[in-house]
Amino acid sequence: MKATDFTHDDCQLGEHKRVSYSALRREYRCNGCGGRIVIRYDGLGWYACCGRCDGTDFIHEAELQRQKAEAIEVLDGLPEELRELVERRV
């Protein structure tokens, strides 16, 4: 989800949800690298980005954990040769 419409205290996350900066930092991660979200002011206004890669696409931490758990289940269901091949690439 992309963050838009920044104010001093919160931002619009996705289409219909306003989120405080503290909730954004606490509950969301970067969808690209999994890094934590930081809030910055650049002289023109507030914005949120990943503290690690400066990405701006965010995912709720619970959703990230669910996706990781599903990936583990998929890997466990693969034949051993394929699982080893995939694990080497990750």
N, C-alpha and C positions, 0 to 999 in steps of 0.2 A: 504494500500500500504506500502510496505517496502522501507526504505531508504537505499541506498548502495552507493559505490564509492564516499566516502567523500573526499573533498578537503578543503582548508582553507576557501573558500567562499561559496561553495554550495555542493549539493549532487544529486545523481540520485534518483528520486522518481518513483517507478513503473518501467516500461521497457524502456520508451522513453523520459522521461521528467527530465530535470535538474532544480532544484529549489534552489534559494538562501536561506540561513539560515533565513534571516529576513522574507521572504515570508513563509517559513515553520512554523516559530513561530507564524506569524500573521494569516495565512489562514487555518492551519490544526490543528486537534485535535486527541487525542488518540482514536482509534477505540474501545478500551476496556472499558475505564472509562470516556472518554470525556475530560480528562485533557489537559492542554497546553503542547506544545512541548518545550523542552529545548535542547540546544546544549552544549555538553561537550567535553573536551579533557582529555584523560586518560593517557597521556604520550606516547602512541603508535600511536594515531591519533584521529581525530574528530569523533563524533557519535551523533546521535539524539535519544532522548527517551522521554517518558512522564514524566513530572515533578512530577506527583502524584503516578503512579504505575510502572514506568520504562518500560512500554510497548514500543514496536517498530513497531506496526502496526498503520498506520495513515489514517485519512479520511479527506477530504476537509470539512471545516465548513459548506458550503452550502449544501453538500450532507448529512451531519449529521442533519441539520435542516429539509431537505426534508424528511428524514426517520422518524424523530420525528413527523412531520405533518401527514405523512401517517399512523403512529401508532395511532394517535389521531382519525383520520377518521375511522380506523378499529374498535377502541374501541367504537366510537359513533354508529356504525352500529350493534353492538352486542346487544342481549337481555340484559335487566338490570341485571339479575342474573349472567350471564357470565361476564359482564363488572365489576361488583363488585368483583367477584372472581379473575379476572385478576388484578384489581387495588390493591387488598390486597397483592398480590404476588410481586408487583413492589414496 
